[in-house]
Amino acid sequence: MIQNEDKQELLDKRYMRMAYIWSENSYCKRRKVGALIVKDKMIISDGYNGTPSGFENICEDDNDKTKPYVLHAEANAITKVARSNNSSNGATLYVTSSPCIECAKLIIQAGIKRVVYSDAYRLSDGIDLLKRANIELVSVELNS
């Protein structure tokens, strides 16, 4: 029989694989990030990094730098759920890369209580802020 802890780990890996699949929707060349917001075992929102609605789907400028108005996957998922009838309060965020500090602030304000990530972002200030806010953090490794 599968223990609750093992069952949660299996679910975390399954949702993380789905977040990676969702990241494939990104038009960004340098980095593709996907995010899912899950509540009561249902996906209530999703997002990937890219330009705002109505903008051309080109994330990098002529010097291959990310344009300043590109939205992160977490921000896209959180703003999408905000426009819906769902609430992210108490939900889990699955994101393929650990959140930056700006996304960490949005996560806290959205009432998300658990963040599951796979790749570590180059800066740890987002993770540090989430720890200070007592948000449960889970790092998941997927076997290729």
N, CA, C and O atoms as a MOPAC input file, in Angstrom:
PM7 MOZYME 1SCF
protein

 N      0.83500 1    -1.18700 1     0.00000 1
 C      0.00000 1     0.00000 1     0.00000 1
 C      0.88300 1     1.25400 1     0.00000 1
 O      1.88000 1     1.31700 1     0.71900 1
 N      0.51600 1     2.23300 1    -0.79700 1
 C      1.28700 1     3.47400 1    -0.89200 1
 C      0.95500 1     4.36700 1     0.29600 1
 O     -0.21100 1     4.64000 1     0.58100 1
 N      1.99600 1     4.81400 1     0.98000 1
 C      1.81500 1     5.71900 1     2.11700 1
 C      1.42700 1     7.10500 1     1.59700 1
 O      1.68600 1     7.43600 1     0.44000 1
 N      0.80300 1     7.91100 1     2.46300 1
 C      0.39200 1     9.25800 1     2.07100 1
 C      1.55400 1    10.09500 1     1.56000 1
 O      1.41800 1    10.83400 1     0.58400 1
 N      2.70700 1     9.97300 1     2.23100 1
 C      3.88600 1    10.73900 1     1.83400 1
 C      4.33400 1    10.34300 1     0.43100 1
 O      4.64300 1    11.19800 1    -0.39800 1
 N      4.36500 1     9.03200 1     0.17600 1
 C      4.75800 1     8.54300 1    -1.14200 1
 C      3.74400 1     8.96200 1    -2.20100 1
 O      4.11300 1     9.30700 1    -3.32400 1
 N      2.47200 1     8.93000 1    -1.83600 1
 C      1.40600 1     9.31800 1    -2.75300 1
 C      1.55500 1    10.79100 1    -3.13900 1
 O      1.39400 1    11.15300 1    -4.30400 1
 N      1.86800 1    11.64200 1    -2.14200 1
 C      2.05800 1    13.06500 1    -2.41200 1
 C      3.26700 1    13.27600 1    -3.32000 1
 O      3.22700 1    14.10700 1    -4.22800 1
 N      4.33800 1    12.52800 1    -3.07800 1
 C      5.53100 1    12.65100 1    -3.92000 1
 C      5.22400 1    12.24400 1    -5.36400 1
 O      5.69300 1    12.88300 1    -6.30500 1
 N      4.44200 1    11.19000 1    -5.53200 1
 C      4.04600 1    10.76500 1    -6.88000 1
 C      3.20800 1    11.84200 1    -7.56700 1
 O      3.39900 1    12.12900 1    -8.74900 1
 N      2.27800 1    12.43500 1    -6.81500 1
 C      1.46200 1    13.52100 1    -7.36500 1
 C      2.32700 1    14.72400 1    -7.72600 1
 O      2.16000 1    15.32400 1    -8.78800 1
 N      3.25800 1    15.07100 1    -6.82900 1
 C      4.14800 1    16.20500 1    -7.09300 1
 C      4.92300 1    15.98900 1    -8.38600 1
 O      5.04100 1    16.90800 1    -9.19700 1
 N      5.44800 1    14.79600 1    -8.58500 1
 C      6.22100 1    14.50500 1    -9.80200 1
 C      5.32500 1    14.53800 1   -11.04000 1
 O      5.73600 1    15.00900 1   -12.10100 1
 N      4.11400 1    14.04100 1   -10.89700 1
 C      3.17500 1    14.03900 1   -12.03000 1
 C      2.83000 1    15.47100 1   -12.44000 1
 O      2.87700 1    15.80700 1   -13.62300 1
 N      2.48300 1    16.31600 1   -11.46000 1
 C      2.16500 1    17.71300 1   -11.77600 1
 C      3.39500 1    18.45600 1   -12.30500 1
 O      3.27200 1    19.32800 1   -13.16600 1
 N      4.57700 1    18.11300 1   -11.79200 1
 C      5.79300 1    18.76800 1   -12.28100 1
 C      6.04300 1    18.40400 1   -13.74600 1
 O      6.42600 1    19.26100 1   -14.54200 1
 N      5.82800 1    17.14700 1   -14.09900 1
 C      5.97900 1    16.75400 1   -15.51100 1
 C      5.00400 1    17.54500 1   -16.38100 1
 O      5.34200 1    17.95800 1   -17.49000 1
 N      3.80000 1    17.75000 1   -15.87000 1
 C      2.80900 1    18.54000 1   -16.61000 1
 C      3.25900 1    19.99700 1   -16.74500 1
 O      3.05000 1    20.61500 1   -17.78900 1
 N      3.86900 1    20.54100 1   -15.70900 1
 C      4.38100 1    21.91700 1   -15.77300 1
 C      5.47700 1    22.02300 1   -16.83400 1
 O      5.55200 1    23.01500 1   -17.55800 1
 N      6.32900 1    20.99300 1   -16.92100 1
 C      7.36300 1    20.99000 1   -17.96200 1
 C      6.73900 1    20.93800 1   -19.35100 1
 O      7.19500 1    21.62500 1   -20.26500 1
 N      5.70800 1    20.13300 1   -19.51000 1
 C      5.02000 1    20.06700 1   -20.80400 1
 C      4.41700 1    21.43300 1   -21.12900 1
 O      4.48500 1    21.89500 1   -22.26800 1
 N      3.82600 1    22.07600 1   -20.11800 1
 C      3.22000 1    23.39100 1   -20.32400 1
 C      4.27400 1    24.43100 1   -20.70600 1
 O      3.98100 1    25.35400 1   -21.46600 1
 N      5.49300 1    24.29200 1   -20.18700 1
 C      6.56900 1    25.24500 1   -20.50200 1
 C      6.90000 1    25.24900 1   -21.99100 1
 O      7.44500 1    26.22500 1   -22.50600 1
 N      6.57300 1    24.16600 1   -22.67800 1
 C      6.84700 1    24.08500 1   -24.11900 1
 C      6.02400 1    25.09100 1   -24.91300 1
 O      6.32800 1    25.34600 1   -26.07800 1
 N      4.98900 1    25.66700 1   -24.30900 1
 C      4.18500 1    26.70300 1   -24.96900 1
 C      4.91500 1    28.04000 1   -25.05600 1
 O      4.52700 1    28.90800 1   -25.83900 1
 N      5.96200 1    28.21100 1   -24.26600 1
 C      6.69300 1    29.47800 1   -24.23500 1
 C      7.43000 1    29.71600 1   -25.55000 1
 O      8.02200 1    28.80500 1   -26.12800 1
 N      7.37500 1    30.96700 1   -26.00200 1
 C      8.11800 1    31.36200 1   -27.19600 1
 C      9.51900 1    31.86000 1   -26.84700 1
 O     10.30100 1    32.18300 1   -27.74100 1
 N      9.83600 1    31.92400 1   -25.56600 1
 C     11.14500 1    32.42200 1   -25.14600 1
 C     12.23000 1    31.42000 1   -25.52500 1
 O     12.09300 1    30.21600 1   -25.31000 1
 N     13.30300 1    31.94300 1   -26.09000 1
 C     14.40200 1    31.07500 1   -26.54200 1
 C     15.35200 1    30.73000 1   -25.40100 1
 O     15.80400 1    29.59000 1   -25.28900 1
 N     15.65200 1    31.70900 1   -24.55700 1
 C     16.67600 1    31.53100 1   -23.52700 1
 C     16.24500 1    30.59200 1   -22.41500 1
 O     17.05400 1    29.83300 1   -21.88200 1
 N     14.96800 1    30.64700 1   -22.06800 1
 C     14.49500 1    29.84800 1   -20.93700 1
 C     12.99300 1    29.63400 1   -21.06700 1
 O     12.23900 1    30.58100 1   -21.29300 1
 N     12.57100 1    28.40500 1   -20.92600 1
 C     11.14500 1    28.07400 1   -20.97700 1
 C     10.73000 1    27.59400 1   -19.58900 1
 O     11.27900 1    26.62400 1   -19.06700 1
 N      9.75800 1    28.28000 1   -19.00100 1
 C      9.30500 1    27.94600 1   -17.64700 1
 C      7.79200 1    27.73100 1   -17.68200 1
 O      7.06100 1    28.48600 1   -18.32400 1
 N      7.33700 1    26.69600 1   -16.98500 1
 C      5.91000 1    26.41300 1   -16.89100 1
 C      5.46300 1    26.39900 1   -15.44200 1
 O      6.25000 1    26.10200 1   -14.54400 1
 N      4.18800 1    26.72200 1   -15.21700 1
 C      3.63400 1    26.73700 1   -13.85800 1
 C      2.19300 1    26.24500 1   -13.87300 1
 O      1.44000 1    26.50700 1   -14.81100 1
 N      1.82700 1    25.53200 1   -12.82300 1
 C      0.44800 1    25.08400 1   -12.61500 1
 C      0.04700 1    25.43000 1   -11.18800 1
 O      0.85000 1    25.28800 1   -10.26600 1
 N     -1.17700 1    25.87800 1   -11.00200 1
 C     -1.71200 1    26.07200 1    -9.65700 1
 C     -2.75100 1    24.97700 1    -9.44300 1
 O     -3.69800 1    24.83100 1   -10.21500 1
 N     -2.54600 1    24.21300 1    -8.37200 1
 C     -3.39600 1    23.05800 1    -8.08700 1
 C     -4.05500 1    23.23900 1    -6.72300 1
 O     -3.40900 1    23.60900 1    -5.74200 1
 N     -5.35300 1    22.96900 1    -6.69000 1
 C     -6.10400 1    23.05100 1    -5.43800 1
 C     -7.09400 1    21.89200 1    -5.40800 1
 O     -7.83500 1    21.67200 1    -6.36700 1
 N     -7.10100 1    21.16300 1    -4.31600 1
 C     -7.98300 1    19.99800 1    -4.17700 1
 C     -7.82200 1    19.02900 1    -5.35200 1
 O     -8.80200 1    18.51700 1    -5.89300 1
 N     -6.57300 1    18.79400 1    -5.73000 1
 C     -6.20600 1    17.86300 1    -6.81100 1
 C     -6.75700 1    18.26100 1    -8.17700 1
 O     -6.89300 1    17.42400 1    -9.06800 1
 N     -7.07500 1    19.55200 1    -8.33300 1
 C     -7.53000 1    20.05400 1    -9.63200 1
 C     -6.63600 1    21.20800 1   -10.06100 1
 O     -6.28400 1    22.06400 1    -9.25000 1
 N     -6.27200 1    21.22800 1   -11.33400 1
 C     -5.50700 1    22.35100 1   -11.87100 1
 C     -6.47900 1    23.51200 1   -12.05100 1
 O     -7.43600 1    23.41800 1   -12.81900 1
 N     -6.22400 1    24.60700 1   -11.33500 1
 C     -7.12200 1    25.76200 1   -11.42800 1
 C     -6.53000 1    26.88700 1   -12.27400 1
 O     -7.23300 1    27.82600 1   -12.64600 1
 N     -5.22800 1    26.78700 1   -12.57600 1
 C     -4.61100 1    27.78500 1   -13.44100 1
 C     -3.29300 1    27.24700 1   -13.96600 1
 O     -2.71800 1    26.30600 1   -13.42000 1
 N     -2.83500 1    27.86700 1   -15.03500 1
 C     -1.56200 1    27.48100 1   -15.63200 1
 C     -0.91400 1    28.71600 1   -16.23300 1
 O     -1.57700 1    29.72400 1   -16.47400 1
 N      0.36500 1    28.62900 1   -16.46700 1
 C      1.06500 1    29.74900 1   -17.07600 1
 C      2.42700 1    29.32900 1   -17.57500 1
 O      2.97100 1    28.30500 1   -17.16200 1
 N      2.96300 1    30.12500 1   -18.45800 1
 C      4.33400 1    29.93800 1   -18.93600 1
 C      4.90400 1    31.32000 1   -19.19200 1
 O      4.16000 1    32.28900 1   -19.34200 1
 N      6.22300 1    31.41100 1   -19.24100 1
 C      6.82300 1    32.72600 1   -19.42200 1
 C      6.59800 1    33.20100 1   -20.86000 1
 O      6.68800 1    32.42700 1   -21.81300 1
 N      6.30600 1    34.48700 1   -20.98200 1
 C      6.05300 1    35.05700 1   -22.30500 1
 C      5.58700 1    36.49200 1   -22.19800 1
 O      5.53000 1    37.07400 1   -21.11500 1
 N      5.25700 1    37.04300 1   -23.34800 1
 C      4.84200 1    38.43900 1   -23.40900 1
 C      3.36900 1    38.57600 1   -23.00300 1
 O      2.61900 1    37.60200 1   -23.06600 1
 N      2.95400 1    39.77300 1   -22.58800 1
 C      1.54900 1    39.98200 1   -22.22400 1
 C      0.62000 1    39.76000 1   -23.42600 1
 O      1.05000 1    39.83300 1   -24.57700 1
 N     -0.64200 1    39.49300 1   -23.14400 1
 C     -1.64700 1    39.30600 1   -24.19600 1
 C     -1.63600 1    40.50100 1   -25.14200 1
 O     -1.57400 1    41.65300 1   -24.71100 1
 N     -1.69800 1    40.20800 1   -26.43000 1
 C     -1.73200 1    41.27000 1   -27.43100 1
 C     -0.36800 1    41.70700 1   -27.93100 1
 O     -0.28600 1    42.45500 1   -28.90500 1
 N      0.70900 1    41.26000 1   -27.28800 1
 C      2.06000 1    41.59000 1   -27.73300 1
 C      2.57200 1    40.47900 1   -28.64300 1
 O      2.12100 1    39.33700 1   -28.55400 1
 N      3.52200 1    40.82200 1   -29.52600 1
 C      4.11100 1    39.76800 1   -30.35900 1
 C      4.86700 1    38.79800 1   -29.45700 1
 O      5.46200 1    39.19700 1   -28.45600 1
 N      4.83600 1    37.52900 1   -29.82300 1
 C      5.43000 1    36.47700 1   -28.99500 1
 C      6.93900 1    36.36300 1   -29.19000 1
 O      7.45600 1    35.30300 1   -29.54200 1
 N      7.62400 1    37.46000 1   -28.95700 1
 C      9.08600 1    37.46700 1   -29.04300 1
 C      9.60900 1    37.97600 1   -27.70500 1
 O      9.39100 1    39.13300 1   -27.34500 1
 N     10.29500 1    37.11200 1   -26.97800 1
 C     10.73400 1    37.44900 1   -25.61900 1
 C     12.07200 1    38.17400 1   -25.56800 1
 O     12.33500 1    38.92200 1   -24.62700 1
 N     12.92400 1    37.95700 1   -26.57700 1
 C     14.27000 1    38.52500 1   -26.54200 1
 C     14.39300 1    39.68800 1   -27.52100 1
 O     13.73000 1    39.72600 1   -28.55800 1
 N     15.26200 1    40.63800 1   -27.16300 1
 C     15.52700 1    41.75700 1   -28.06600 1
 C     16.62300 1    41.36300 1   -29.06000 1
 O     17.04300 1    40.20600 1   -29.09900 1
 N     17.08000 1    42.31800 1   -29.85500 1
 C     18.09700 1    42.03600 1   -30.88300 1
 C     19.43400 1    41.60000 1   -30.29800 1
 O     20.24100 1    40.97900 1   -30.99000 1
 N     19.67500 1    41.92100 1   -29.02200 1
 C     20.91700 1    41.51500 1   -28.35000 1
 C     20.74300 1    40.21800 1   -27.55800 1
 O     21.60800 1    39.85100 1   -26.76200 1
 N     19.63100 1    39.53400 1   -27.77700 1
 C     19.31500 1    38.26400 1   -27.11700 1
 C     19.07700 1    38.41200 1   -25.61300 1
 O     19.21300 1    37.44700 1   -24.86100 1
 N     18.72300 1    39.61500 1   -25.18400 1
 C     18.36500 1    39.86200 1   -23.78100 1
 C     16.85000 1    39.76500 1   -23.65300 1
 O     16.11800 1    40.14100 1   -24.56900 1
 N     16.38500 1    39.26300 1   -22.51900 1
 C     14.94400 1    39.16400 1   -22.29200 1
 C     14.34700 1    40.56200 1   -22.17200 1
 O     14.85200 1    41.40300 1   -21.42800 1
 N     13.26900 1    40.79700 1   -22.90900 1
 C     12.60100 1    42.09700 1   -22.86300 1
 C     12.04600 1    42.32400 1   -21.45700 1
 O     11.60700 1    41.37600 1   -20.80600 1
 N     12.06100 1    43.57900 1   -20.98000 1
 C     11.66500 1    43.85100 1   -19.59200 1
 C     10.19700 1    43.56900 1   -19.28400 1
 O      9.83400 1    43.42600 1   -18.11600 1
 N      9.35400 1    43.48700 1   -20.29700 1
 C      7.92900 1    43.27600 1   -20.03700 1
 C      7.50100 1    41.81000 1   -20.14800 1
 O      6.30800 1    41.50900 1   -20.08900 1
 N      8.45500 1    40.90400 1   -20.30700 1
 C      8.12200 1    39.47900 1   -20.34700 1
 C      7.64100 1    39.04000 1   -18.96400 1
 O      8.27600 1    39.33700 1   -17.95200 1
 N      6.52200 1    38.33800 1   -18.93400 1
 C      5.95200 1    37.83900 1   -17.67800 1
 C      6.51900 1    36.47100 1   -17.34200 1
 O      6.72600 1    35.64300 1   -18.22900 1
 N      6.76800 1    36.23800 1   -16.07400 1
 C      7.21100 1    34.92100 1   -15.62700 1
 C      6.00600 1    33.98500 1   -15.56800 1
 O      4.86200 1    34.43200 1   -15.47700 1
 N      6.27600 1    32.69300 1   -15.62000 1
 C      5.21700 1    31.67900 1   -15.62100 1
 C      4.31500 1    31.80900 1   -14.39600 1
 O      3.09300 1    31.70900 1   -14.50800 1
 N      4.92000 1    32.03200 1   -13.22700 1
 C      4.14900 1    32.15100 1   -11.98800 1
 C      3.20100 1    33.34400 1   -12.05700 1
 O      2.03800 1    33.24000 1   -11.66800 1
 N      3.70100 1    34.48000 1   -12.55300 1
 C      2.87700 1    35.68700 1   -12.66400 1
 C      1.71900 1    35.44800 1   -13.62600 1
 O      0.59900 1    35.89000 1   -13.37100 1
 N      1.98100 1    34.75400 1   -14.72400 1
 C      0.90900 1    34.44100 1   -15.67200 1
 C     -0.15600 1    33.56200 1   -15.03000 1
 O     -1.34900 1    33.81200 1   -15.19900 1
 N      0.26300 1    32.53900 1   -14.29800 1
 C     -0.69500 1    31.62900 1   -13.65300 1
 C     -1.50200 1    32.35400 1   -12.57200 1
 O     -2.71200 1    32.15400 1   -12.46300 1
 N     -0.83700 1    33.19300 1   -11.77700 1
 C     -1.51700 1    33.90500 1   -10.68500 1
 C     -2.50400 1    34.93400 1   -11.23900 1
 O     -3.62100 1    35.04300 1   -10.73300 1
 N     -2.11600 1    35.68500 1   -12.25900 1
 C     -3.04200 1    36.67700 1   -12.81900 1
 C     -4.19800 1    35.99300 1   -13.54100 1
 O     -5.31200 1    36.51600 1   -13.57000 1
 N     -3.93700 1    34.83600 1   -14.11800 1
 C     -4.99900 1    34.08300 1   -14.79600 1
 C     -6.04700 1    33.59700 1   -13.78500 1
 O     -7.24800 1    33.68700 1   -14.03900 1
 N     -5.58700 1    33.08600 1   -12.64500 1
 C     -6.54600 1    32.61700 1   -11.63000 1
 C     -7.29600 1    33.80600 1   -11.01900 1
 O     -8.45200 1    33.67100 1   -10.61900 1
 N     -6.64400 1    34.95900 1   -10.94800 1
 C     -7.29500 1    36.15600 1   -10.39500 1
 C     -8.46100 1    36.60700 1   -11.27400 1
 O     -9.42400 1    37.19400 1   -10.77900 1
 N     -8.37400 1    36.33400 1   -12.57700 1
 C     -9.44700 1    36.71500 1   -13.50500 1
 C    -10.56000 1    35.66600 1   -13.57400 1
 O    -11.57300 1    35.87000 1   -14.24300 1
 N    -10.36700 1    34.55700 1   -12.88800 1
 C    -11.34500 1    33.46400 1   -12.94200 1
 C    -12.22300 1    33.48100 1   -11.69200 1
 O    -12.12400 1    34.38200 1   -10.85900 1
 N    -13.06800 1    32.48500 1   -11.57800 1
 C    -13.90500 1    32.34900 1   -10.37700 1
 C    -13.22700 1    31.50400 1    -9.31100 1
 O    -13.81800 1    31.23500 1    -8.26400 1
 N    -12.00100 1    31.08600 1    -9.56300 1
 C    -11.26300 1    30.25800 1    -8.60600 1
 C    -10.45700 1    31.12400 1    -7.64500 1
 O    -10.21700 1    32.30500 1    -7.89800 1
 N    -10.04800 1    30.51700 1    -6.54800 1
 C     -9.18900 1    31.19000 1    -5.57700 1
 C     -7.92700 1    30.35900 1    -5.39200 1
 O     -7.99100 1    29.13700 1    -5.26600 1
 N     -6.79500 1    31.02400 1    -5.37800 1
 C     -5.52100 1    30.33000 1    -5.16200 1
 C     -5.19800 1    30.20700 1    -3.67500 1
 O     -4.14600 1    29.67700 1    -3.31600 1
 N     -6.07500 1    30.68200 1    -2.81700 1
 C     -5.83200 1    30.62700 1    -1.37800 1
 C     -5.69200 1    29.17500 1    -0.91500 1
 O     -6.61200 1    28.37400 1    -1.08100 1
 N     -4.54700 1    28.84300 1    -0.33900 1
 C     -4.29300 1    27.49400 1     0.14900 1
 C     -3.82200 1    26.51600 1    -0.91600 1
 O     -3.65500 1    25.33000 1    -0.63100 1
 N     -3.60600 1    26.98600 1    -2.13000 1
 C     -3.24000 1    26.11400 1    -3.25100 1
 C     -1.74500 1    25.78600 1    -3.26100 1
 O     -0.96000 1    26.32700 1    -2.48200 1
 N     -1.38700 1    24.88600 1    -4.16600 1
 C      0.01000 1    24.53000 1    -4.42400 1
 C      0.38800 1    25.04500 1    -5.80300 1
 O     -0.37300 1    24.89400 1    -6.75900 1
 N      1.56300 1    25.65200 1    -5.90100 1
 C      2.10900 1    26.09700 1    -7.18200 1
 C      3.20700 1    25.13600 1    -7.59200 1
 O      4.13900 1    24.88600 1    -6.82700 1
 N      3.10200 1    24.60300 1    -8.78700 1
 C      4.16100 1    23.78000 1    -9.38100 1
 C      4.82600 1    24.63300 1   -10.43500 1
 O      4.16300 1    25.12500 1   -11.34800 1
 N      6.13200 1    24.81400 1   -10.31900 1
 C      6.85000 1    25.64900 1   -11.28000 1
 C      8.18300 1    24.98500 1   -11.60300 1
 O      8.86400 1    24.47400 1   -10.71300 1
 N      8.54700 1    24.99700 1   -12.87300 1
 C      9.73000 1    24.25400 1   -13.30900 1
 C     11.03600 1    24.86500 1   -12.81300 1
 O     12.05300 1    24.17400 1   -12.75500 1
 N     11.02400 1    26.13600 1   -12.45700 1
 C     12.21800 1    26.81200 1   -11.93700 1
 C     11.84000 1    27.52300 1   -10.64400 1
 O     10.74700 1    28.08000 1   -10.54500 1
 N     12.72100 1    27.51300 1    -9.66000 1
 C     12.37500 1    28.15700 1    -8.38700 1
 C     12.08100 1    29.64800 1    -8.61400 1
 O     12.72300 1    30.28300 1    -9.45000 1
 N     11.12600 1    30.20100 1    -7.88200 1
 C     10.66800 1    31.56900 1    -8.12000 1
 C     11.70800 1    32.64400 1    -7.78500 1
 O     12.50300 1    32.50300 1    -6.85500 1
 N     11.67300 1    33.71600 1    -8.57300 1
 C     12.48500 1    34.89900 1    -8.27700 1
 C     11.78100 1    35.67300 1    -7.15800 1
 O     10.68500 1    35.29800 1    -6.74300 1
 N     12.38900 1    36.72600 1    -6.68000 1
 C     11.80500 1    37.47500 1    -5.56100 1
 C     10.49200 1    38.16000 1    -5.94500 1
 O      9.57300 1    38.23000 1    -5.12800 1
 N     10.39300 1    38.66500 1    -7.17700 1
 C      9.15000 1    39.32300 1    -7.60000 1
 C      7.99100 1    38.32900 1    -7.63000 1
 O      6.88700 1    38.64200 1    -7.18400 1
 N      8.24500 1    37.13800 1    -8.15600 1
 C      7.19400 1    36.10700 1    -8.18100 1
 C      6.89100 1    35.60500 1    -6.77400 1
 O      5.74500 1    35.27300 1    -6.47000 1
 N      7.90400 1    35.54700 1    -5.91300 1
 C      7.68900 1    35.12400 1    -4.52300 1
 C      6.70400 1    36.06500 1    -3.83400 1
 O      5.84400 1    35.61400 1    -3.07700 1
 N      6.82100 1    37.36400 1    -4.08700 1
 C      5.88800 1    38.32800 1    -3.49700 1
 C      4.46500 1    38.06300 1    -3.97900 1
 O      3.51900 1    38.11700 1    -3.19300 1
 N      4.31400 1    37.77800 1    -5.26800 1
 C      2.98700 1    37.47000 1    -5.81800 1
 C      2.42100 1    36.18700 1    -5.21100 1
 O      1.23100 1    36.10900 1    -4.90800 1
 N      3.27700 1    35.18900 1    -5.03700 1
 C      2.87000 1    33.90300 1    -4.46000 1
 C      2.32800 1    34.11500 1    -3.04600 1
 O      1.28100 1    33.57600 1    -2.68600 1
 N      3.04500 1    34.89900 1    -2.25700 1
 C      2.62000 1    35.18400 1    -0.87900 1
 C      1.26100 1    35.88600 1    -0.88900 1
 O      0.34600 1    35.49200 1    -0.16600 1
 N      1.13900 1    36.92100 1    -1.70800 1
 C     -0.10100 1    37.70400 1    -1.75300 1
 C     -1.27800 1    36.90800 1    -2.30500 1
 O     -2.43000 1    37.19800 1    -1.98200 1
 N     -0.99200 1    35.89800 1    -3.14500 1
 C     -2.05700 1    35.07300 1    -3.73500 1
 C     -2.56700 1    34.01700 1    -2.76200 1
 O     -3.54100 1    33.32300 1    -3.05500 1
 N     -1.91300 1    33.88900 1    -1.59500 1
 C     -2.35400 1    32.91700 1    -0.59400 1
 C     -1.91900 1    31.49200 1    -0.87900 1
 O     -2.42500 1    30.55100 1    -0.26900 1
 N     -0.98500 1    31.32900 1    -1.80000 1
 C     -0.46200 1    29.99300 1    -2.10800 1
 C      0.35700 1    29.52500 1    -0.91400 1
 O      1.20000 1    30.26700 1    -0.40800 1
 N      0.11400 1    28.30000 1    -0.46100 1
 C      0.73700 1    27.80500 1     0.77000 1
 C      1.86100 1    26.80200 1     0.53600 1
 O      2.58100 1    26.43800 1     1.46600 1
 N      2.00700 1    26.35500 1    -0.71600 1
 C      3.00600 1    25.32000 1    -1.00100 1
 C      3.55200 1    25.56000 1    -2.40000 1
 O      2.79400 1    25.80200 1    -3.33900 1
 N      4.87600 1    25.49100 1    -2.53400 1
 C      5.52500 1    25.66600 1    -3.83600 1
 C      6.41900 1    24.46600 1    -4.09700 1
 O      7.28200 1    24.12600 1    -3.28800 1
 N      6.19700 1    23.83100 1    -5.23900 1
 C      7.00800 1    22.69400 1    -5.66700 1
 C      7.75600 1    23.14100 1    -6.91600 1
 O      7.14600 1    23.60900 1    -7.87700 1
 N      9.07600 1    22.99500 1    -6.89900 1
 C      9.89300 1    23.43100 1    -8.03500 1
 C     10.92000 1    22.36600 1    -8.37000 1
 O     11.17000 1    21.45400 1    -7.58200 1
 N     11.51500 1    22.49400 1    -9.55500 1
 C     12.50500 1    21.50800 1    -9.98000 1
 C     13.88800 1    22.14600 1   -10.10300 1
 O     14.78100 1    21.84300 1    -9.31200 1
 N     14.06900 1    23.01300 1   -11.07300 1
 C     15.38100 1    23.64700 1   -11.27300 1
 C     15.54800 1    24.83100 1   -10.33200 1
 O     14.60000 1    25.57900 1   -10.09100 1
 N     16.74100 1    24.99700 1    -9.80700 1
 C     17.02200 1    26.15200 1    -8.94700 1
 C     17.32900 1    27.37000 1    -9.81200 1
 O     18.12900 1    27.28800 1   -10.74500 1
 N     16.69400 1    28.49700 1    -9.50100 1
 C     16.97700 1    29.76400 1   -10.17100 1
 C     18.35100 1    30.23900 1    -9.70700 1
 O     18.79900 1    29.86900 1    -8.62100 1
 N     19.02200 1    31.05400 1   -10.51600 1
 C     20.39800 1    31.47500 1   -10.18800 1
 C     20.48600 1    32.27300 1    -8.88800 1
 O     21.53200 1    32.28400 1    -8.23900 1
 N     19.39900 1    32.93700 1    -8.50500 1
 C     19.36000 1    33.67100 1    -7.23700 1
 C     18.42900 1    32.93900 1    -6.27700 1
 O     17.44000 1    32.33800 1    -6.69600 1
 N     18.75100 1    32.99300 1    -4.99300 1
 C     17.92100 1    32.28500 1    -4.00600 1
 C     17.02800 1    33.22600 1    -3.19500 1
 O     16.35900 1    32.78100 1    -2.26200 1
 N     17.00600 1    34.52400 1    -3.53400 1
 C     16.23300 1    35.47000 1    -2.71600 1
 C     14.73000 1    35.18100 1    -2.73900 1
 O     14.03900 1    35.45500 1    -1.75700 1
 N     14.21800 1    34.63600 1    -3.83200 1
 C     12.80300 1    34.27500 1    -3.89000 1
 C     12.47300 1    33.15200 1    -2.92300 1
 O     11.48000 1    33.21900 1    -2.19800 1
 N     13.30600 1    32.12300 1    -2.91300 1
 C     13.13000 1    30.99100 1    -1.99600 1
 C     13.27000 1    31.46800 1    -0.55200 1
 O     12.50200 1    31.05800 1     0.31900 1
 N     14.24900 1    32.33500 1    -0.29900 1
 C     14.45700 1    32.86600 1     1.05500 1
 C     13.21400 1    33.61200 1     1.55400 1
 O     12.82200 1    33.47000 1     2.71200 1
 N     12.60300 1    34.40000 1     0.67700 1
 C     11.40700 1    35.15200 1     1.05900 1
 C     10.23200 1    34.20600 1     1.33200 1
 O      9.48000 1    34.41100 1     2.28500 1
 N     10.07700 1    33.18200 1     0.50500 1
 C      8.99700 1    32.20900 1     0.71600 1
 C      9.17900 1    31.47300 1     2.04500 1
 O      8.20200 1    31.18400 1     2.73700 1
 N     10.43300 1    31.17100 1     2.39800 1
 C     10.71000 1    30.53200 1     3.69700 1
 C     10.28600 1    31.45100 1     4.83700 1
 O      9.67800 1    31.00200 1     5.80800 1
 N     10.60700 1    32.73800 1     4.71800 1
 C     10.23100 1    33.71100 1     5.75100 1
 C      8.72200 1    33.79600 1     5.91300 1
 O      8.22200 1    34.08200 1     7.00100 1
 N      7.99400 1    33.54700 1     4.82000 1
 C      6.52700 1    33.61000 1     4.84600 1
 C      5.90900 1    32.26800 1     5.25200 1
 O      4.69200 1    32.09200 1     5.19100 1
 N      6.76600 1    31.32400 1     5.66900 1
 C      6.31300 1    29.98900 1     6.10100 1
 C      5.54300 1    29.23300 1     5.02200 1
 O      4.59900 1    28.49900 1     5.31600 1
 N      5.95500 1    29.42100 1     3.78200 1
 C      5.36100 1    28.66200 1     2.68300 1
 C      6.16200 1    27.38100 1     2.52500 1
 O      7.39100 1    27.40400 1     2.46900 1
 N      5.45100 1    26.26600 1     2.45500 1
 C      6.11900 1    24.97100 1     2.31000 1
 C      6.80400 1    24.90700 1     0.94500 1
 O      6.19500 1    25.19800 1    -0.08400 1
 N      8.07400 1    24.52200 1     0.95400 1
 C      8.85700 1    24.42700 1    -0.27800 1
 C      9.29700 1    22.99300 1    -0.49400 1
 O      9.79900 1    22.34000 1     0.42100 1
 N      9.10400 1    22.50900 1    -1.71300 1
 C      9.48900 1    21.14500 1    -2.05600 1
 C     10.27300 1    21.18900 1    -3.35700 1
 O      9.79700 1    21.70800 1    -4.36700 1
 N     11.47500 1    20.63900 1    -3.32000 1
 C     12.28500 1    20.51800 1    -4.53500 1
 C     12.11500 1    19.09700 1    -5.06300 1
 O     12.32600 1    18.12400 1    -4.34000 1
 N     11.73400 1    18.99200 1    -6.32100 1
 C     11.47200 1    17.69200 1    -6.93600 1
 C     12.45200 1    17.47000 1    -8.07400 1
 O     12.63200 1    18.32700 1    -8.93900 1
 N     13.08100 1    16.30900 1    -8.05600 1
 C     13.95700 1    15.93000 1    -9.16900 1
 C     13.22500 1    14.93200 1   -10.03200 1
 O     12.69600 1    13.93300 1    -9.54300 1
 N     13.20000 1    15.21200 1   -11.32000 1
 C     12.57900 1    14.27600 1   -12.25200 1
 C     13.67300 1    13.51300 1   -12.97700 1
 O     14.66200 1    14.09600 1   -13.42300 1
 N     13.49200 1    12.22700 1   -13.08900 1
 C     14.44100 1    11.42300 1   -13.85800 1
 C     14.06300 1    11.52200 1   -15.32500 1
 O     12.90200 1    11.34100 1   -15.69300 1
 N     15.03500 1    11.80600 1   -16.14200 1
 C     14.76400 1    11.98100 1   -17.57600 1
 C     14.30800 1    10.70800 1   -18.22400 1
 O     14.04000 1    10.68800 1   -19.42500 1

